[in-house]
Amino acid sequence: MSPVNDSFMSGSLDHSVRIWDLRVNACQGILRLRGRPTVAYDQQGLVFAVAMEGGAIKLFDSRSYDKGPFDTFLVGGDMAEVCDIKFSNDGKSMLLTTTSNNVYVLDAYGGEKRCAFSLDPSPNTTIEATFTPDGQYVLSEYMMLNEFNLWIHFACLCMASMSICYHISGTAYELCSFST
């Protein structure tokens, strides 16, 4: 759903992204892509991202999407299908979850990988992840004895990053493995 107007997008198994307006009965625009797309608007509603299988992410201007993407980048090394894509509230980061149980925090402007986490949830379980409102933390949850993961992400001024992953189960906390 667009944060600024009554439009929303849908990604479909027919490899298309459709743009809708709640005030109109018909689709307002269509993009044909390869693979099942996953879509998200940025918080200002000016840009939307389309993630596709093979790790490709395309950024579109929401006012002139018919001209094609203004930027495209790859999430290197992960060819899995993207389950979900989200922008942080400040628009500086993107969060991706994949069918191979990976979670990525990417720079929203250039696509550089800031952090990558791998989870080992129950079989046939899709993981979910989201930014906290301040963008400093990533929360992820999967159904396995009511356990969830909390990732703390700090981006330093020198562009280096430090990440800590806590595995929380009931009242016990343990450090998880992660990669940056």
Beta strands, then each sheet from edge to edge (+ up, - down):
strand 1: 7-11
strand 2: 16-21
strand 3: 29-32
strand 4: 38-41
strand 5: 47-52
strand 6: 56-61
strand 7: 71-74
strand 8: 82-87
strand 9: 93-98
strand 10: 102-107
strand 11: 113-118
strand 12: 128-131
strand 13: 137-141
strand 14: 148-155
strand 15: 161-169
strand 16: 172-175
sheet 1: 1+ 2- 3+
sheet 2: 4+ 5- 6+ 7-
sheet 3: 8+ 9- 10+ 11-
sheet 4: 12+ 13- 14+ 15- 16+
end
